[in-house]
Amino acid sequence: MAVYRAPTGNSNLFLNSLDDSIKSIYRANLNLILCDDINFDYLTDNDRKRQPDSMLQTYNLTAIINFPTRSQGVSSTTIDNIFIDNLKFSKIYCFSPFQWSVRP
């Protein structure tokens, strides 16, 4: 599932709509991967990050991007993310375009 929230969009309306959308398709055997550009910075720990995390955790979805996805001048943010169920997808690796690694 891919989602987008405009930077000026209503956060609560977005989260409620996302929750309703996931709830309408969610089944225990569903292999859901959520790819998003929700404009909540995941490099900082604040309520704007905790709210979607809390809601997505009800579906066992966890953010896996831990590097900046946007850089502008001296500022970097992680406003694009991928959420997976770690119990179903244990071998997914995401790397910054500036880093690389070889996995056996």
C-alpha positions in Angstrom: 0.0 0.0 0.0 1.4 3.4 -0.9 0.2 6.6 0.8 1.0 10.3 0.7 0.2 13.2 3.1 0.8 16.7 1.9 3.0 18.8 4.3 0.1 21.1 5.0 -2.5 18.2 5.3 -4.5 17.6 8.4 -2.5 15.0 10.4 -5.4 13.6 12.4 -7.7 13.3 9.4 -4.8 11.5 7.5 -4.2 9.1 10.3 -7.9 8.3 10.8 -8.3 7.7 7.1 -5.2 5.5 6.9 -6.4 3.5 9.9 -9.8 3.1 8.2 -8.2 2.0 5.0 -5.9 -0.6 6.6 -8.7 -1.8 8.8 -10.9 -2.4 5.7 -8.3 -4.7 4.1 -6.5 -6.2 7.1 -6.5 -9.9 7.6 -4.2 -12.0 9.8 -2.7 -13.7 6.7 -2.3 -10.4 4.8 1.3 -9.6 3.8 1.1 -5.8 4.1 4.0 -3.4 3.3 3.2 0.3 3.7 5.3 2.7 1.6 4.7 6.3 2.5 5.6 9.9 2.2 3.6 11.1 5.2 5.8 14.1 6.1 6.4 13.1 9.7 10.1 13.2 10.4 11.3 9.8 11.7 14.7 11.2 12.7 13.2 13.0 15.6 11.3 11.6 18.6 8.1 13.6 19.0 4.3 13.3 19.0 4.1 13.6 15.2 6.1 10.4 15.0 4.5 8.6 17.9 1.0 9.0 16.6 1.4 7.1 13.4 3.8 4.6 15.1 1.1 3.9 17.7 -1.6 3.4 15.1 0.5 1.3 12.8 1.7 -0.9 15.7 -1.9 -2.1 16.1 -1.3 -3.9 12.7 2.2 -4.9 13.8 3.8 -2.5 11.3 7.2 -1.1 12.1 9.2 1.6 10.3 12.4 0.2 8.8 14.1 3.4 7.3 16.6 4.8 9.7 18.5 7.2 7.4 17.7 10.5 5.9 15.4 10.4 2.9 15.4 14.1 2.2 18.3 16.6 2.5 18.1 20.3 1.9 21.1 22.5 2.7 22.3 21.5 6.2 18.9 19.9 7.1 18.1 16.2 6.7 14.8 14.4 7.5 13.3 10.9 7.2 9.8 11.8 6.0 9.5 8.8 3.6 9.3 5.4 5.2 8.5 1.8 4.7 6.5 -0.1 7.4 6.6 -3.9 7.5 5.5 -6.7 9.8 8.8 -8.0 11.1 7.3 -11.3 11.9 6.4 -11.9 8.3 9.2 -10.1 6.5 12.4 -10.9 8.5 14.9 -10.5 5.7 14.1 -7.1 4.2 17.0 -4.7 4.2 16.9 -1.0 3.3 20.0 1.0 2.7 20.8 4.6 2.2 21.8 5.4 -1.4 25.0 6.7 0.2 25.8 3.4 1.8 26.1 -0.2 0.6 26.6 -3.6 2.0 26.8 -7.2 0.8 24.5 -9.6 2.5 24.9 -13.4 2.0 
